[in-house]
Amino acid sequence: MAFASHTNDRRHIGFDPIILGHFREADEGHTFEFGDRWSAPSCDFCSNPWASIDEFPHVIFTTEGKRYARVLKTVAYIVVDEDELGQPVIEKWETRGRRAYDLP
């Protein structure tokens, strides 16, 4: 299970994204929390020209760090790398048990 390094009530406003919820990756059953990139305009990780915030509005917290993503109800598109042309390499993950957190 990969949790964010902060909670919504103990985050640095503008620097830490609001955590929206969690989901379980269907193949391996690992659970991941995800946050909103729009909520952290000063976050170094949250702004990136090759992984557009419009196309990938979420950040996923993994044991290796953070990844850009678009999390839908039953699928998530995760940016796993950057190719030699500077374009994002995307994996499609089937998901289960997506749950949105109650926001303060």
SULMOZI-V497727 format. One record per pair of residues at least 12 apart in sequence whose ideal C-beta (glycine too) atoms are under 10 Angstrom apart, sorted by sequence separation. I is the first residue (numbers start at 0). J is the second residue. If there is no record, write none. Layout:
# SULMOZI-V497727
{{I;J} {I;J}}
This chain:
# SULMOZI-V497727
{{3;15} {5;17} {6;18} {7;19} {20;32} {21;33} {40;52} {55;67} {56;68} {57;69} {58;70} {66;78} {67;79} {77;89} {78;90} {3;16} {5;18} {19;32} {20;33} {45;58} {54;67} {55;68} {56;69} {57;70} {66;79} {76;89} {77;90} {79;92} {3;17} {18;32} {19;33} {20;34} {36;50} {44;58} {55;69} {56;70} {57;71} {66;80} {76;90} {77;91} {3;18} {18;33} {19;34} {36;51} {37;52} {52;67} {54;69} {55;70} {75;90} {76;91} {77;92} {2;18} {18;34} {19;35} {36;52} {37;53} {42;58} {50;66} {51;67} {53;69} {59;75} {61;77} {75;91} {76;92} {16;33} {17;34} {18;35} {35;52} {36;53} {50;67} {74;91} {75;92} {3;21} {16;34} {17;35} {49;67} {50;68} {57;75} {59;77} {74;92} {75;93} {2;21} {15;34} {16;35} {17;36} {19;38} {36;55} {37;56} {39;58} {57;76} {59;78} {73;92} {74;93} {75;94} {1;21} {16;36} {17;37} {18;38} {36;56} {37;57} {38;58} {44;64} {45;65} {47;67} {57;77} {58;78} {67;87} {69;89} {73;93} {74;94} {0;21} {16;37} {17;38} {35;56} {36;57} {44;65} {55;76} {68;89} {73;94} {16;38} {17;39} {34;56} {35;57} {36;58} {44;66} {45;67} {54;76} {55;77} {67;89} {68;90} {70;92} {72;94} {73;95} {75;97} {0;23} {1;24} {15;38} {16;39} {33;56} {34;57} {35;58} {42;65} {44;67} {55;78} {71;94} {74;97} {10;34} {14;38} {15;39} {16;40} {33;57} {34;58} {54;78} {66;90} {68;92} {70;94} {73;97} {13;38} {14;39} {33;58} {34;59} {72;97} {6;32} {12;38} {13;39} {14;40} {15;41} {16;42} {32;58} {33;59} {34;60} {71;97} {7;34} {12;39} {13;40} {14;41} {15;42} {32;59} {33;60} {70;97} {0;28} {1;29} {2;30} {3;31} {4;32} {10;38} {11;39} {13;41} {14;42} {16;44} {31;59} {32;60} {50;78} {0;29} {1;30} {2;31} {3;32} {5;34} {10;39} {12;41} {13;42} {14;43} {16;45} {31;60} {32;61} {36;65} {49;78} {0;30} {1;31} {2;32} {3;33} {11;41} {14;44} {15;45} {31;61} {0;31} {1;32} {3;34} {7;38} {11;42} {14;45} {31;62} {34;65} {36;67} {47;78} {50;81} {0;32} {1;33} {13;45} {29;61} {33;65} {36;68} {49;81} {55;87} {29;62} {33;66} {49;82} {54;87} {59;92} {34;68} {47;81} {55;89} {24;59} {31;66} {33;68} {49;84} {54;89} {33;69} {34;70} {49;85} {50;86} {51;87} {19;56} {20;57} {22;59} {31;68} {33;70} {48;85} {49;86} {50;87} {19;57} {21;59} {49;87} {19;58} {21;60} {31;70} {50;89} {18;58} {47;87} {16;57} {16;58} {18;60} {33;75} {15;58} {16;60} {31;75} {33;77} {31;77} {22;70} {25;73} {16;65} {21;70} {22;71} {25;74} {20;70} {22;72} {25;75} {19;70} {22;73} {24;75} {22;74} {22;75} {24;77} {3;58} {5;60} {3;59} {4;60} {3;60} {1;59} {2;60} {1;60} {0;60} {1;61} {2;62} {4;64} {1;62} {4;65} {31;92} {0;62} {1;63} {3;65} {1;64} {29;92} {31;94} {1;65} {30;94} {33;97} {38;102} {1;66} {27;92} {30;95} {26;92} {30;96} {33;99} {34;100} {25;92} {26;93} {28;95} {33;100} {35;102} {24;92} {25;93} {26;94} {28;96} {30;98} {32;100} {23;92} {24;93} {25;94} {26;95} {22;92} {23;93} {24;94} {25;95} {23;94} {24;95} {25;96} {22;94} {23;95} {24;96} {21;94} {22;95} {23;96} {22;96} {23;97} {21;96} {22;97} {23;98} {21;97} {22;98} {20;97} {21;98} {22;99} {19;97} {20;98} {21;99} {19;98} {20;99} {21;100} {19;99} {20;100} {19;100} {20;101} {18;100} {20;102} {17;100} {19;102} {18;102} {17;102} {17;103} {7;100} {6;100} {7;101} {7;102} {8;103} {7;103}}
